[in-house]
Amino acid sequence: MKSLVFALSFLGFLSVGTAIKCYVCNNGDPNCGETLAATADDPAYVQDCPNTNGCMKIDATHIGTDKKTQDAKRVVIRKCFYTVTPQTDTCKVYTQGNLRGIHCMCTGALCNSGSGVNTNLVVLAFSVLVAAIFSRLI
């Protein structure tokens, strides 16, 4: 009886980890573009991401260094991410050298497909514009 009580008490201290599911692919895959050509039940693109707290989508363009052709290469990456600081669904536009793009993090299951993240960014921008207009009218 003591062994059973001890075992149950010990199990109470263990935390059960949950895994979020994210779309995972990179630019080498023709289905991994701006809009993901995959479904939620496609094992080739859906991955359990244990010990993570969200999904990420990076959509960037690398501007070539050839001044004559100005070659530009687009890169789209979807993956799991982990951070120690609490995150909210957010997108950030960045420029780093010849690389320009948008980096989105989200916390829902399969949230990095692309269409929802892009829509949220448009809605956010529109809301800021409307708020700015109304603040000048009041």
Residue pairs with C-beta under 8 A, 6 or more apart in sequence:
17 50
17 51
19 48
19 49
19 50
19 51
19 52
20 48
20 49
20 52
20 53
20 54
20 55
20 80
20 107
20 108
20 109
21 46
21 47
21 48
21 49
21 109
21 110
22 46
22 47
22 49
22 52
22 54
22 55
22 56
22 78
22 79
22 80
22 109
22 110
22 111
22 112
23 36
23 38
23 45
23 46
23 47
23 55
23 78
23 110
23 112
23 113
24 45
24 46
24 47
24 49
24 78
24 79
24 80
25 31
25 32
25 36
25 38
25 45
25 77
25 78
26 32
26 75
26 76
26 77
26 78
27 74
27 75
27 76
27 77
31 37
31 38
31 45
32 45
32 76
32 77
32 78
33 76
34 59
34 76
34 114
35 113
35 114
35 115
36 45
36 78
36 113
36 114
38 44
38 45
38 46
38 113
40 46
40 110
45 78
46 110
47 80
49 55
49 80
51 82
52 80
52 81
52 82
53 81
53 82
53 83
53 87
53 107
54 80
54 81
54 82
54 83
54 87
54 105
54 106
54 107
54 111
55 78
55 79
55 80
55 81
55 105
55 106
55 107
55 108
55 110
55 111
55 112
56 77
56 78
56 79
56 80
56 81
56 103
56 104
56 105
56 106
56 112
57 76
57 77
57 78
57 103
57 104
57 106
57 112
57 114
57 117
58 75
58 76
58 77
58 78
58 101
58 102
58 103
58 104
59 74
59 75
59 76
59 101
59 102
59 104
59 114
60 74
60 75
60 76
60 99
60 100
60 101
60 102
60 103
61 72
61 73
61 74
61 75
61 99
61 100
61 101
62 72
62 73
62 74
62 75
62 98
62 99
63 70
63 71
63 72
63 98
63 99
63 100
64 70
64 71
64 72
64 73
64 98
65 98
75 101
76 114
78 112
78 113
78 114
79 112
81 105
83 105
87 105
87 107
88 107
89 104
89 105
89 106
89 107
89 108
89 111
89 117
89 120
90 104
90 105
91 102
91 103
91 104
91 105
91 117
91 120
91 121
92 102
92 103
92 104
93 101
93 102
94 100
94 101
94 102
94 103
102 121
104 112
104 117
104 121
106 112
106 116
106 117
111 117
